[in-house]
């Protein structure tokens, strides 16, 4: 009799285990279905791919004085402008922004030759004195922008600011290289 009890207990446990496994399997399948149909949706494995999911940079606006200057040159520009790159040279004299119209239509360059202070401390670049605002910037590579004004070429990357081939090292870049 004890042998029969043991066999019945093992059989019952096997059936209960199989049913439990079957129910959990169905539950997992249902959770992985997309809302649009019966196809399984993507399931996170806990491993992310840097190529598939590039880090998103928070959107930052260019300073207001740049948007104001752009509005004077192009009243229908999509403002405020979005900052794509900011650089400050390590010689403590120059800073530049690459900004994009909110609608993505045009790129702008704002250069600033520091007289007493940086723009973030209140010194606003003045066109023709210590500032230069240019439209028509071309993106020529991954995070590389170029614009030419009266024969002078300005190139901005997260690693350097170049003006007519003279390259200035950076003390600050946002976003960094």
C-alpha positions in Angstrom: 0.0 0.0 0.0 2.8 2.5 0.8 4.3 1.8 -2.6 0.9 2.8 -4.3 0.7 5.9 -2.1 4.2 7.0 -3.2 3.5 6.4 -6.9 0.2 8.2 -6.7 1.9 11.1 -4.9 4.6 11.3 -7.5 2.0 11.2 -10.3 -0.1 13.9 -8.7 3.0 16.1 -8.2 4.1 15.5 -11.8 0.6 16.5 -13.1 0.4 19.6 -10.9 4.0 20.6 -11.9 3.2 20.2 -15.6 0.0 22.2 -15.3 1.8 24.9 -13.3 4.5 25.1 -16.0 1.9 25.2 -18.8 0.0 28.0 -17.1 3.2 30.1 -16.5 4.2 29.5 -20.1 0.9 30.8 -21.4 1.1 33.8 -19.1 4.6 34.6 -20.4 3.4 34.3 -24.0 0.4 36.6 -23.4 2.6 39.3 -21.7 4.9 39.4 -24.7 2.2 40.0 -27.3 1.9 43.5 -28.7 -1.2 45.5 -28.5 -1.5 45.7 -32.3 -1.7 41.9 -32.8 -0.6 38.5 -31.8 3.0 38.8 -32.7 5.3 38.9 -29.8 6.6 42.3 -28.9 10.3 43.0 -28.1 11.3 41.8 -24.7 14.1 43.4 -22.8 16.9 41.0 -21.9 18.5 43.5 -19.6 21.3 43.9 -22.1 21.3 47.1 -24.2 23.1 47.8 -27.4 24.8 51.2 -27.6 24.4 51.2 -31.4 20.7 50.4 -31.2 20.0 52.8 -28.4 22.2 55.8 -28.7 22.2 58.0 -25.6 19.7 60.8 -26.0 21.1 64.3 -25.2 18.8 66.6 -23.5 17.6 69.4 -25.7 19.1 72.7 -24.7 18.2 76.1 -26.2 20.8 78.5 -27.5 21.0 81.7 -25.5 18.2 84.2 -26.1 20.5 86.8 -27.6 21.2 84.4 -30.5 17.5 83.8 -31.1 16.9 87.5 -31.0 19.7 88.1 -33.6 18.3 85.4 -35.8 14.8 86.9 -35.7 16.3 90.2 -36.9 18.0 88.5 -39.9 15.2 86.0 -40.6 11.8 86.9 -39.0 10.2 83.6 -39.8 12.9 81.5 -38.2 11.8 78.8 -35.8 12.9 80.1 -32.4 14.0 79.5 -29.8 17.0 77.8 -31.5 18.2 74.4 -30.3 21.9 74.2 -29.3 23.8 71.5 -31.1 27.2 72.5 -30.0 28.9 75.0 -27.7 32.7 75.5 -27.5 35.0 77.7 -25.5 38.7 78.0 -26.3 41.4 77.3 -23.8 43.1 80.6 -24.6 40.1 82.2 -22.8 39.2 84.5 -25.6 36.6 82.8 -27.9 33.4 80.9 -27.7 31.0 79.7 -30.4 27.6 78.1 -30.7 26.1 76.0 -33.4 22.3 76.4 -33.3 19.4 74.9 -35.3 16.1 76.4 -36.0 13.4 74.7 -34.0 11.8 73.3 -37.1 15.2 71.9 -38.2 15.4 74.0 -41.3 18.6 76.0 -40.8 21.9 76.0 -38.9 23.4 79.1 -37.4 26.9 80.0 -36.1 27.4 82.5 -33.3 30.9 83.5 -32.5 32.0 85.6 -29.6 35.4 87.2 -28.9 35.4 87.8 -25.2 36.2 91.4 -24.1 35.7 91.2 -20.3 33.5 88.2 -19.7 31.7 85.1 -21.2 28.2 85.2 -22.5 26.9 83.1 -19.6 28.2 85.8 -17.2 26.4 88.5 -19.1 28.6 89.8 -21.9 26.4 89.7 -25.0 28.3 89.6 -28.4 27.7 92.7 -30.5 27.6 92.1 -34.2 30.6 93.7 -35.9 32.4 94.4 -32.5 32.9 91.1 -30.8 30.2 88.9 -32.3 29.4 87.2 -35.6 26.1 85.6 -36.4 26.0 83.6 -39.6 23.4 81.5 -41.3 24.0 78.7 -43.8 26.2 76.5 -41.6 26.9 73.1 -43.3 27.2 69.9 -41.4 30.2 68.2 -43.0 30.6 65.2 -40.7 29.7 63.7 -37.4 29.4 66.7 -35.2 31.4 68.9 -37.5 30.0 72.2 -38.8 31.5 74.7 -41.3 30.5 78.2 -42.4 32.4 80.8 -44.5 32.0 84.5 -44.2 33.8 86.9 -46.6 36.6 84.3 -47.3 37.0 83.3 -43.6 36.1 79.7 -42.8 34.9 78.8 -39.3 34.9 75.1 -38.3 33.3 73.8 -35.0 33.7 70.3 -33.6 33.5 69.1 -30.0 37.3 69.0 -30.0 38.3 72.3 -31.5 37.3 75.7 -33.0 39.2 76.5 -36.3 39.2 79.9 -38.0 40.9 79.9 -41.4 43.0 76.8 -40.5 44.1 78.1 -37.1 42.9 75.6 -34.6 42.1 76.6 -31.0 42.0 73.9 -28.3 39.0 73.9 -26.0 38.5 74.3 -22.3 34.8 73.5 -22.6 32.5 71.7 -25.0 28.8 71.1 -24.6 28.1 68.3 -25.4 31.6 67.1 -24.9 33.6 65.1 -27.4 
